[in-house]
């Protein structure tokens, strides 16, 4: 071996040595016989360095995994002998190998097993067991090999081909027939020998039993001697967690419902008599988390048995199963209410399924009603934040609690299905008692009281949020709670979680304010003062900005008396904060978008006359326009790149804010009806000069382009005079991305205004195409994936543009470009349909061709187009599907093929028998298609055409 290269295997080696080692590894992988050097080194224990040993196993692993079939029978035998020799040596080594080497060796054994077991090495396990016997080091390796084999055969995280899956099934079937009983016996012997003397090996063995039990005959494990031993391990502190997991796998195994019930009941009796059900006396939370998972498995198994027995009509045994389930509920509740969330989380599945059973029963017993109430109280208690929760800097623990809360919410929803009246009454009781004394109650209890009210909205669903109509008792209870929420003063509670929950709940139940509108002013004030948009926490301010926008939108009809007051109060929050003013804004620019949208909604939906709406909209947007002009001048003069970027950002925000106000308009309240056209036209005139700014082009163009998209919708034809100039600027010095983003704007204009923009389109058609072609023809590095992708996306955008032009009845725009240009455009469409392996573009190209044939393919079409159809379009329809890259397993390619067929059909419709004659006499013979096939094709083609006509 290259000793110098091997030095690079050490993690502390410098980068040159590491690079050399990596290159050496690649060299050995390619070499046909270098693996033999590694095999010899392992068998003869040539190297003591752990990293070199690991390296040798890696080389062998590659050989077995990828090149084994290329080896001779003698070489394959050598690999087997090497591994067995290495295994024998481990029995004699004074020190065991490092764990990472043992794991890698186990992986190589497992790979060799799945390759050879069915053919050349059926005695695999017997050979290994004869070597390891009960030697603890040998047993350790034997168990690691078993886990690696299970991973190869069963692990669902490993993606297998269908051939591998079939092979794995056959291996498992063969193992069940030939060796599983012997393996199970070996496990029993290992557990019996080492349970008191070697906890590590015993735990490994329990893990193996747990892994294999899912696919072997359960009776080999679920018998008195095995189960009694496992239950014995439950009383040994170092073994009990692994024993718990092993019993869980046994319980989880599918089997006859009555047998499963008997198994679970016998386990429970032993566990209960051994004191495991006395949760309060157990302090080891790690063990309790595993035990909770086991109880969850037993409970869910009983429920599955009950469901099967009910389905089979076995009422007697179903009743027994239900009784068995009921006896576990007390234990389930103890685990659900446990202060450790992991323990509680592990039992939620049983709890959820138990409630599902109760939902199906026509009448609940008193005990079952008591169980429902106990679950409800447990959920309410467990929803509560603990003291350690970090609201300002949420980390992994906080994220886990949020996920746990989601699980509890599912339980709450299920409780509502079982007993909505009880849930409503319980929440009302907790909410009312907490809100009565909120000033002296801890934040987490106040938060959860409001949270429960919030969660009721989904737990007790109604259509369109109509919680305050229909069922009188429910509406009355919710109304009372909402009244208490908004009048109690709890919005002033000095904790962010309570504040946020208050606003979330107010918005969730916005329909309450249509029933009792007198509470709107006090809630508006909460949004607008230090409790909401001016809160000391940025997180609260940000969320409130969004919620305020939703609140105003949903209650816009009730907002009229407060509009001007709100607009005055939010004035400072609307200020554009340029980089040089030094002070930090209360709201981020993203949050300000919501405030601008809210202001727009208030103005547009007000009952004011158009003149007043125009004045208010001008007051809102004029400061933006003035600041924009000043900042644009500063940008033109700015030298420092960082300052340029921050100024461009600010300019972009200004355009974005103006754009966002326009979202308030609708078909019922158009810009014109509200008298605001002039204001937005002024905005356009203010923003368009930014397109000619040579600095920070990307961000400025992006903002103005987005604004133009909005104005095309809002101002309609009034925007048209601005389009030519804007387009001219946007086509200067553009990259692929600029064009990709510009083309949808032109498509929008074309599709919306059609004939109105024909002169403009005719004028800019070729300049746009020249810009596109220039970018597409730029040379790029062969391996530059991002450049290739950009060009592909630009090509798609180009074809989408042509599709929009032809599909909008504007084909004359193309026809009027001169014969040479028209031909160039048509050739690019043919290339897109045939030459580029991009089915999305191909589909678009065939749609364009089909449309052009429909428009120009008749007798009165443009001169020369009929020739083009036969010379280029017809061949394209045959050549595209013949390409190797045309993959009919891909859905987009199938759509492209469909459009290709439509194109051929359209040609036949427009050209008639002449088309069939051309195919019969000229085109298909040129492809060496047999005459009889041509005849069949021609007849079927003709029939399809006849049917279409």
FENKATA-V224165 format. One record per residue. N is the residue number from 0. RES is the residue in one small letter. SS is DSSP state (2 for helix, 1 for strand, 0 for the rest). D_LAST is the distance of its C-alpha to the last C-alpha in Angstrom with 1 decimal. Layout:
BEGIN
[[N/RES/SS/D_LAST] [N/RES/SS/D_LAST]]
END
This chain:
BEGIN
[[0/x/0/77.8] [1/x/0/77.7] [2/x/2/80.3] [3/x/2/79.6] [4/x/2/75.9] [5/x/2/76.9] [6/x/2/79.0] [7/x/2/75.7] [8/x/2/74.8] [9/x/0/77.4] [10/x/0/75.8] [11/x/0/78.6] [12/x/0/77.9] [13/x/0/76.9] [14/x/2/73.4] [15/x/2/74.1] [16/x/2/75.4] [17/x/2/72.5] [18/x/2/70.0] [19/x/2/71.9] [20/x/2/71.9] [21/x/2/68.1] [22/x/2/67.6] [23/x/2/70.0] [24/x/2/68.0] [25/x/2/64.8] [26/x/2/66.8] [27/x/2/68.1] [28/x/2/64.6] [29/x/2/63.4] [30/x/0/66.5] [31/x/0/66.3] [32/x/0/69.9] [33/x/2/71.0] [34/x/2/70.4] [35/x/2/73.3] [36/x/2/75.7] [37/x/2/74.4] [38/x/2/74.8] [39/x/2/78.3] [40/x/2/79.2] [41/x/2/78.2] [42/x/2/79.9] [43/x/0/83.1] [44/x/0/83.1] [45/x/0/83.5] [46/x/0/82.6] [47/x/0/84.0] [48/x/0/81.7] [49/x/2/79.1] [50/x/2/76.4] [51/x/2/76.8] [52/x/2/76.6] [53/x/2/73.4] [54/x/2/72.1] [55/x/2/72.8] [56/x/2/71.0] [57/x/2/67.9] [58/x/2/67.9] [59/x/2/68.2] [60/x/2/65.4] [61/x/2/63.1] [62/x/2/64.1] [63/x/2/63.5] [64/x/2/60.2] [65/x/2/58.5] [66/x/0/60.4] [67/x/2/62.1] [68/x/2/60.1] [69/x/2/61.3] [70/x/0/65.0] [71/x/0/67.1] [72/x/2/68.6] [73/x/2/72.0] [74/x/2/70.5] [75/x/2/68.8] [76/x/2/72.1] [77/x/2/73.8] [78/x/2/71.6] [79/x/2/72.4] [80/x/2/76.1] [81/x/2/76.0] [82/x/2/74.7] [83/x/2/77.2] [84/x/2/80.0] [85/x/2/79.1] [86/x/2/79.0] [87/x/2/82.4] [88/x/2/83.8] [89/x/2/82.8] [90/x/2/85.3] [91/x/2/88.1] [92/x/0/87.2] [93/x/0/89.9] [94/x/0/87.1] [95/x/0/83.5] [96/x/0/80.7] [97/x/0/79.0] [98/x/2/76.2] [99/x/2/73.5] [100/x/2/74.6] [101/x/2/74.7] [102/x/2/71.2] [103/x/2/69.9] [104/x/2/71.7] [105/x/2/70.2] [106/x/2/66.7] [107/x/2/67.4] [108/x/2/68.8] [109/x/2/65.7] [110/x/2/63.3] [111/x/2/65.4] [112/x/2/65.4] [113/x/2/61.6] [114/x/2/61.4] [115/x/2/64.2] [116/x/0/65.0] [117/x/0/62.7] [118/x/0/63.8] [119/x/0/67.1] [120/x/0/68.8] [121/x/0/68.7] [122/x/0/72.3] [123/x/2/71.3] [124/x/2/72.7] [125/x/2/75.8] [126/x/2/76.6] [127/x/2/76.4] [128/x/2/78.4] [129/x/2/81.0] [130/x/2/81.4] [131/x/2/81.4] [132/x/0/83.3] [133/x/0/84.4] [134/x/0/85.3] [135/x/2/84.1] [136/x/2/82.5] [137/x/2/80.8] [138/x/2/79.6] [139/x/2/78.2] [140/x/2/76.2] [141/x/2/75.1] [142/x/2/73.7] [143/x/2/71.9] [144/x/2/70.3] [145/x/2/69.2] [146/x/2/67.6] [147/x/2/65.9] [148/x/2/64.5] [149/x/2/63.3] [150/x/2/61.5] [151/x/2/59.8] [152/x/2/58.8] [153/x/2/58.1] [154/x/0/57.9] [155/x/0/54.5] [156/x/0/54.9] [157/x/0/54.6] [158/x/0/51.0] [159/x/0/50.8] [160/x/0/48.1] [161/x/2/46.9] [162/x/2/49.2] [163/x/2/52.2] [164/x/2/51.5] [165/x/2/51.6] [166/x/2/54.8] [167/x/2/56.4] [168/x/2/55.7] [169/x/2/57.2] [170/x/2/60.2] [171/x/2/60.8] [172/x/2/60.6] [173/x/2/63.1] [174/x/2/65.4] [175/x/2/65.4] [176/x/2/66.5] [177/x/2/69.0] [178/x/0/70.6] [179/x/2/69.7] [180/x/2/72.8] [181/x/2/75.0] [182/x/2/73.5] [183/x/2/74.0] [184/x/2/77.6] [185/x/2/78.1] [186/x/2/76.9] [187/x/2/79.3] [188/x/2/82.2] [189/x/2/81.3] [190/x/2/81.2] [191/x/2/84.4] [192/x/2/86.2] [193/x/2/85.2] [194/x/0/84.7] [195/x/0/88.1] [196/x/0/88.6] [197/x/0/85.4] [198/x/2/83.0] [199/x/2/80.6] [200/x/2/80.0] [201/x/2/79.9] [202/x/2/77.2] [203/x/2/75.2] [204/x/2/75.4] [205/x/2/74.4] [206/x/2/71.3] [207/x/2/70.5] [208/x/2/70.9] [209/x/2/68.7] [210/x/2/65.9] [211/x/2/66.0] [212/x/0/66.4] [213/x/0/62.7] [214/x/0/61.8] [215/x/0/64.9] [216/x/0/66.5] [217/x/2/67.8] [218/x/2/70.8] [219/x/2/72.2] [220/x/0/72.7] [221/x/0/72.7] [222/x/0/76.1] [223/x/2/79.6] [224/x/2/81.0] [225/x/2/78.1] [226/x/2/77.5] [227/x/2/81.2] [228/x/2/81.5] [229/x/2/78.6] [230/x/2/80.2] [231/x/2/83.4] [232/x/2/81.7] [233/x/0/80.7] [234/x/0/84.4] [235/x/0/84.9] [236/x/0/84.1] [237/x/0/82.8] [238/x/0/80.5] [239/x/2/79.3] [240/x/2/76.2] [241/x/2/74.8] [242/x/2/75.9] [243/x/2/74.0] [244/x/2/70.8] [245/x/2/71.3] [246/x/2/71.8] [247/x/2/68.7] [248/x/2/66.6] [249/x/2/68.3] [250/x/2/67.5] [251/x/2/63.9] [252/x/0/63.3] [253/x/0/61.0] [254/x/0/63.0] [255/x/0/63.7] [256/x/2/64.1] [257/x/2/67.5] [258/x/2/68.8] [259/x/2/67.5] [260/x/2/69.3] [261/x/2/72.5] [262/x/2/72.3] [263/x/2/71.7] [264/x/2/74.5] [265/x/2/77.0] [266/x/2/76.2] [267/x/2/76.6] [268/x/2/79.9] [269/x/2/81.4] [270/x/2/80.1] [271/x/2/81.5] [272/x/2/84.8] [273/x/0/85.1] [274/x/0/84.7] [275/x/0/81.3] [276/x/0/80.1] [277/x/0/82.8] [278/x/2/80.7] [279/x/2/83.2] [280/x/2/85.7] [281/x/0/83.3] [282/x/0/83.5] [283/x/0/81.3] [284/x/2/77.9] [285/x/2/76.2] [286/x/2/77.1] [287/x/2/76.1] [288/x/2/72.7] [289/x/2/72.3] [290/x/2/73.9] [291/x/2/71.5] [292/x/2/68.6] [293/x/2/70.2] [294/x/2/70.7] [295/x/2/67.1] [296/x/2/66.0] [297/x/2/68.3] [298/x/2/67.1] [299/x/2/63.4] [300/x/2/64.0] [301/x/2/65.8] [302/x/2/62.9] [303/x/2/60.4] [304/x/2/62.7] [305/x/2/63.0] [306/x/2/59.2] [307/x/2/58.8] [308/x/2/61.7] [309/x/2/60.2] [310/x/2/56.9] [311/x/2/58.7] [312/x/0/60.8] [313/x/0/64.1] [314/x/2/65.7] [315/x/2/69.2] [316/x/2/68.4] [317/x/2/66.0] [318/x/2/68.9] [319/x/2/71.1] [320/x/2/68.4] [321/x/2/68.2] [322/x/2/72.0] [323/x/2/72.1] [324/x/2/69.6] [325/x/2/71.7] [326/x/2/74.8] [327/x/2/73.1] [328/x/2/72.2] [329/x/2/75.7] [330/x/2/75.4] [331/x/2/71.9] [332/x/2/73.1] [333/x/2/76.0] [334/x/2/73.6] [335/x/2/71.1] [336/x/0/73.8] [337/x/0/75.4] [338/x/0/76.1] [339/x/0/74.4] [340/x/2/70.7] [341/x/2/69.7] [342/x/2/71.6] [343/x/2/69.9] [344/x/2/66.4] [345/x/2/66.7] [346/x/0/67.2] [347/x/2/64.4] [348/x/2/61.9] [349/x/2/64.4] [350/x/2/65.0] [351/x/2/61.3] [352/x/2/60.6] [353/x/2/63.8] [354/x/2/62.5] [355/x/2/59.2] [356/x/2/61.3] [357/x/2/63.2] [358/x/2/60.0] [359/x/2/59.1] [360/x/0/62.5] [361/x/0/62.8] [362/x/0/66.5] [363/x/0/68.3] [364/x/0/71.9] [365/x/2/74.4] [366/x/2/74.6] [367/x/2/70.8] [368/x/2/70.9] [369/x/2/73.7] [370/x/2/71.7] [371/x/2/68.7] [372/x/2/71.2] [373/x/2/72.8] [374/x/2/69.5] [375/x/2/68.7] [376/x/2/72.0] [377/x/2/71.6] [378/x/2/68.2] [379/x/2/69.7] [380/x/2/72.6] [381/x/2/70.6] [382/x/0/68.3] [383/x/0/71.3] [384/x/0/71.7] [385/x/0/74.9] [386/x/0/77.4] [387/x/0/76.3] [388/x/0/72.7] [389/x/0/72.3] [390/x/0/70.2] [391/x/0/70.6] [392/x/0/69.8] [393/x/0/67.6] [394/x/0/67.7] [395/x/2/66.7] [396/x/2/68.9] [397/x/2/67.4] [398/x/2/63.9] [399/x/2/64.8] [400/x/2/66.2] [401/x/2/63.0] [402/x/2/61.0] [403/x/2/63.7] [404/x/2/63.3] [405/x/2/59.5] [406/x/2/60.5] [407/x/2/62.9] [408/x/2/60.3] [409/x/2/58.2] [410/x/2/61.3] [411/x/2/61.8] [412/x/2/58.3] [413/x/2/58.9] [414/x/2/62.2] [415/x/2/60.4] [416/x/2/58.3] [417/x/2/61.4] [418/x/0/63.6] [419/x/2/62.2] [420/x/2/65.3] [421/x/2/67.7] [422/x/2/65.9] [423/x/2/65.9] [424/x/2/69.6] [425/x/2/70.5] [426/x/2/68.8] [427/x/2/70.3] [428/x/2/73.7] [429/x/2/73.5] [430/x/2/72.0] [431/x/2/74.5] [432/x/2/77.5] [433/x/2/76.5] [434/x/2/75.5] [435/x/2/78.8] [436/x/0/80.8] [437/x/2/78.3] [438/x/2/81.0] [439/x/2/83.1] [440/x/0/80.3] [441/x/0/79.1] [442/x/2/75.8] [443/x/2/74.0] [444/x/2/74.7] [445/x/2/73.6] [446/x/2/70.4] [447/x/2/69.5] [448/x/2/70.3] [449/x/2/67.8] [450/x/2/65.3] [451/x/2/65.5] [452/x/2/64.6] [453/x/2/61.6] [454/x/2/60.5] [455/x/2/60.6] [456/x/2/57.5] [457/x/2/55.3] [458/x/2/57.5] [459/x/0/57.2] [460/x/0/53.6] [461/x/0/52.3] [462/x/2/49.0] [463/x/2/49.1] [464/x/2/52.7] [465/x/0/54.0] [466/x/0/57.3] [467/x/0/59.4] [468/x/0/57.9] [469/x/0/57.3] [470/x/0/60.0] [471/x/2/63.2] [472/x/2/65.5] [473/x/2/63.1] [474/x/2/62.3] [475/x/2/66.0] [476/x/2/67.0] [477/x/2/64.5] [478/x/2/65.5] [479/x/2/69.1] [480/x/2/68.5] [481/x/2/66.5] [482/x/2/69.2] [483/x/2/71.8] [484/x/2/69.8] [485/x/2/69.6] [486/x/2/73.1] [487/x/0/75.1] [488/x/0/75.2] [489/x/2/73.9] [490/x/2/71.7] [491/x/2/74.9] [492/x/0/75.5] [493/x/0/76.4] [494/x/0/74.0] [495/x/2/70.5] [496/x/2/69.1] [497/x/2/70.2] [498/x/2/69.0] [499/x/2/65.5] [500/x/2/65.3] [501/x/2/66.4] [502/x/2/63.6] [503/x/2/60.9] [504/x/2/61.9] [505/x/2/62.1] [506/x/2/58.5] [507/x/2/57.3] [508/x/0/58.7] [509/x/0/57.8] [510/x/0/57.1] [511/x/2/60.9] [512/x/2/61.5] [513/x/2/59.4] [514/x/2/61.8] [515/x/0/64.9] [516/x/2/64.2] [517/x/2/67.9] [518/x/2/67.7] [519/x/2/65.2] [520/x/2/68.0] [521/x/2/69.9] [522/x/2/66.9] [523/x/2/65.8] [524/x/2/69.3] [525/x/2/69.1] [526/x/2/65.9] [527/x/2/67.4] [528/x/0/70.9] [529/x/0/72.7] [530/x/0/71.0] [531/x/0/67.5] [532/x/0/66.3] [533/x/0/69.9] [534/x/0/70.9] [535/x/0/73.0] [536/x/0/70.3] [537/x/2/67.4] [538/x/2/65.4] [539/x/2/66.0] [540/x/2/65.2] [541/x/2/61.9] [542/x/2/60.7] [543/x/2/62.0] [544/x/2/60.0] [545/x/2/56.8] [546/x/2/58.0] [547/x/2/59.3] [548/x/2/55.9] [549/x/2/54.3] [550/x/2/57.2] [551/x/2/56.7] [552/x/2/52.9] [553/x/2/53.1] [554/x/0/55.9] [555/x/2/54.9] [556/x/2/55.5] [557/x/2/59.1] [558/x/0/59.8] [559/x/2/60.4] [560/x/2/64.2] [561/x/2/64.5] [562/x/2/62.1] [563/x/2/64.7] [564/x/2/67.2] [565/x/2/64.7] [566/x/2/63.6] [567/x/2/67.3] [568/x/2/68.1] [569/x/0/65.3] [570/x/2/66.0] [571/x/2/67.9] [572/x/2/65.1] [573/x/2/62.6] [574/x/0/64.7] [575/x/0/63.2] [576/x/0/65.7] [577/x/0/66.0] [578/x/2/67.6] [579/x/2/70.9] [580/x/2/71.9] [581/x/0/73.3] [582/x/0/72.9] [583/x/0/70.5] [584/x/0/68.0] [585/x/0/67.9] [586/x/0/64.1] [587/x/0/62.0] [588/x/2/59.2] [589/x/2/56.6] [590/x/2/58.7] [591/x/2/58.9] [592/x/2/55.1] [593/x/2/55.4] [594/x/2/58.2] [595/x/2/56.3] [596/x/2/53.3] [597/x/2/55.7] [598/x/2/57.2] [599/x/2/53.8] [600/x/2/52.9] [601/x/2/56.3] [602/x/2/55.9] [603/x/2/52.3] [604/x/0/52.6] [605/x/0/56.0] [606/x/0/56.7] [607/x/0/58.1] [608/x/0/57.0] [609/x/2/54.7] [610/x/2/57.8] [611/x/2/59.6] [612/x/2/56.6] [613/x/2/56.3] [614/x/2/60.0] [615/x/2/59.9] [616/x/2/56.9] [617/x/2/58.7] [618/x/2/61.8] [619/x/2/59.8] [620/x/2/58.0] [621/x/2/60.6] [622/x/2/62.9] [623/x/2/60.0] [624/x/2/59.2] [625/x/2/62.9] [626/x/2/63.5] [627/x/2/60.3] [628/x/2/61.7] [629/x/2/65.0] [630/x/2/63.7] [631/x/2/61.3] [632/x/2/64.4] [633/x/2/66.3] [634/x/2/63.5] [635/x/2/63.5] [636/x/2/67.3] [637/x/0/67.3] [638/x/0/68.6] [639/x/0/68.6] [640/x/2/65.3] [641/x/2/65.9] [642/x/2/66.6] [643/x/2/63.5] [644/x/2/61.4] [645/x/2/63.0] [646/x/2/62.6] [647/x/2/58.9] [648/x/2/58.5] [649/x/2/60.2] [650/x/2/58.0] [651/x/2/54.9] [652/x/2/56.3] [653/x/2/56.8] [654/x/2/53.2] [655/x/2/52.1] [656/x/2/54.3] [657/x/2/52.9] [658/x/2/49.4] [659/x/2/50.3] [660/x/2/51.6] [661/x/2/48.1] [662/x/2/46.8] [663/x/2/48.6] [664/x/0/46.1] [665/x/0/43.2] [666/x/0/40.7] [667/x/0/43.6] [668/x/0/46.2] [669/x/0/44.7] [670/x/0/46.8] [671/x/0/46.7] [672/x/0/47.8] [673/x/0/50.6] [674/x/0/51.8] [675/x/0/51.6] [676/x/2/49.3] [677/x/2/52.3] [678/x/2/53.8] [679/x/2/50.8] [680/x/2/50.4] [681/x/2/54.0] [682/x/2/53.3] [683/x/2/50.5] [684/x/2/53.0] [685/x/2/55.5] [686/x/2/53.4] [687/x/2/51.5] [688/x/2/54.6] [689/x/2/54.6] [690/x/2/51.7] [691/x/2/54.0] [692/x/0/56.7] [693/x/0/57.2] [694/x/0/58.6] [695/x/0/56.8] [696/x/2/53.4] [697/x/2/51.4] [698/x/2/52.7] [699/x/2/52.8] [700/x/2/49.3] [701/x/2/48.0] [702/x/2/49.7] [703/x/2/48.6] [704/x/2/45.0] [705/x/2/45.0] [706/x/2/46.5] [707/x/2/43.9] [708/x/2/41.1] [709/x/2/43.0] [710/x/2/43.6] [711/x/2/39.9] [712/x/2/39.4] [713/x/2/42.6] [714/x/2/43.2] [715/x/2/39.6] [716/x/2/39.7] [717/x/2/43.5] [718/x/2/43.2] [719/x/2/41.2] [720/x/2/44.3] [721/x/2/45.6] [722/x/2/42.5] [723/x/2/43.0] [724/x/2/46.6] [725/x/2/46.0] [726/x/2/43.2] [727/x/2/45.5] [728/x/2/48.2] [729/x/2/46.0] [730/x/0/44.7] [731/x/0/48.3] [732/x/0/49.7] [733/x/0/47.0] [734/x/0/46.5] [735/x/2/43.4] [736/x/2/44.0] [737/x/2/44.4] [738/x/2/41.1] [739/x/2/39.4] [740/x/2/40.8] [741/x/2/40.2] [742/x/2/36.5] [743/x/2/35.7] [744/x/2/37.6] [745/x/2/35.5] [746/x/2/32.3] [747/x/2/33.7] [748/x/2/34.6] [749/x/2/31.2] [750/x/2/29.2] [751/x/2/31.7] [752/x/2/32.4] [753/x/2/29.4] [754/x/2/30.0] [755/x/2/33.7] [756/x/2/34.4] [757/x/2/32.4] [758/x/2/35.7] [759/x/2/37.4] [760/x/2/34.5] [761/x/2/34.4] [762/x/2/38.2] [763/x/2/38.4] [764/x/2/35.2] [765/x/2/37.0] [766/x/2/40.3] [767/x/2/38.5] [768/x/2/36.7] [769/x/2/40.1] [770/x/2/41.8] [771/x/2/39.2] [772/x/2/39.3] [773/x/2/43.1] [774/x/2/43.4] [775/x/2/41.0] [776/x/0/42.9] [777/x/0/46.3] [778/x/0/48.0] [779/x/0/48.7] [780/x/0/50.9] [781/x/0/49.2] [782/x/0/50.0] [783/x/0/49.4] [784/x/2/47.0] [785/x/2/47.0] [786/x/2/46.2] [787/x/2/43.3] [788/x/2/41.9] [789/x/2/42.3] [790/x/2/40.4] [791/x/2/37.6] [792/x/2/37.4] [793/x/2/37.5] [794/x/2/34.7] [795/x/2/32.6] [796/x/2/33.7] [797/x/2/32.8] [798/x/2/29.2] [799/x/2/29.0] [800/x/2/30.2] [801/x/2/27.5] [802/x/2/24.9] [803/x/2/26.5] [804/x/2/26.6] [805/x/2/23.0] [806/x/2/21.9] [807/x/0/24.1] [808/x/0/22.6] [809/x/0/25.5] [810/x/2/24.1] [811/x/2/26.5] [812/x/2/29.3] [813/x/2/28.4] [814/x/2/27.5] [815/x/0/31.0] [816/x/0/33.0] [817/x/0/33.5] [818/x/2/31.8] [819/x/2/34.1] [820/x/2/33.6] [821/x/2/29.8] [822/x/2/29.8] [823/x/2/32.3] [824/x/2/30.2] [825/x/2/27.1] [826/x/2/29.3] [827/x/2/30.6] [828/x/2/27.1] [829/x/2/26.5] [830/x/2/30.0] [831/x/2/29.3] [832/x/2/26.2] [833/x/2/28.2] [834/x/0/31.9] [835/x/0/33.1] [836/x/0/33.3] [837/x/0/32.2] [838/x/2/29.0] [839/x/2/29.0] [840/x/2/29.0] [841/x/2/26.4] [842/x/2/24.0] [843/x/2/24.6] [844/x/2/24.2] [845/x/2/20.8] [846/x/2/19.7] [847/x/2/21.3] [848/x/2/19.7] [849/x/2/16.2] [850/x/2/17.0] [851/x/2/18.7] [852/x/2/15.8] [853/x/2/13.6] [854/x/2/16.6] [855/x/2/18.1] [856/x/0/15.7] [857/x/0/14.7] [858/x/0/17.0] [859/x/0/19.3] [860/x/0/19.8] [861/x/0/23.4] [862/x/0/25.3] [863/x/0/25.2] [864/x/2/22.3] [865/x/2/20.2] [866/x/2/23.2] [867/x/2/23.5] [868/x/2/20.0] [869/x/2/21.0] [870/x/2/24.6] [871/x/2/24.4] [872/x/2/21.1] [873/x/2/19.8] [874/x/2/23.3] [875/x/2/23.6] [876/x/2/20.8] [877/x/2/22.8] [878/x/2/26.3] [879/x/2/26.2] [880/x/2/25.7] [881/x/2/28.3] [882/x/0/30.9] [883/x/0/33.8] [884/x/0/33.7] [885/x/0/30.1] [886/x/0/31.3] [887/x/0/28.8] [888/x/0/31.7] [889/x/0/31.3] [890/x/2/29.0] [891/x/2/28.2] [892/x/2/27.3] [893/x/2/24.8] [894/x/2/23.1] [895/x/2/23.2] [896/x/2/21.6] [897/x/2/18.7] [898/x/2/18.2] [899/x/2/18.6] [900/x/2/15.7] [901/x/2/13.5] [902/x/2/14.9] [903/x/2/13.9] [904/x/2/10.3] [905/x/2/10.4] [906/x/2/12.3] [907/x/2/9.9] [908/x/2/7.2] [909/x/2/10.3] [910/x/2/12.2] [911/x/0/10.2] [912/x/2/12.7] [913/x/2/15.5] [914/x/2/14.8] [915/x/2/15.0] [916/x/2/18.0] [917/x/2/19.6] [918/x/2/19.4] [919/x/2/20.8] [920/x/2/23.5] [921/x/2/24.6] [922/x/2/23.8] [923/x/2/24.0] [924/x/2/27.1] [925/x/2/28.7] [926/x/0/28.6] [927/x/0/30.4] [928/x/0/27.6] [929/x/0/28.5] [930/x/2/26.7] [931/x/2/25.9] [932/x/2/24.3] [933/x/2/22.3] [934/x/2/21.1] [935/x/2/20.1] [936/x/2/18.3] [937/x/2/16.4] [938/x/2/15.3] [939/x/2/14.3] [940/x/2/12.5] [941/x/2/10.6] [942/x/2/9.9] [943/x/2/8.7] [944/x/2/6.2] [945/x/2/5.2] [946/x/2/5.4] [947/x/2/3.8] [948/x/0/0.0]]
END
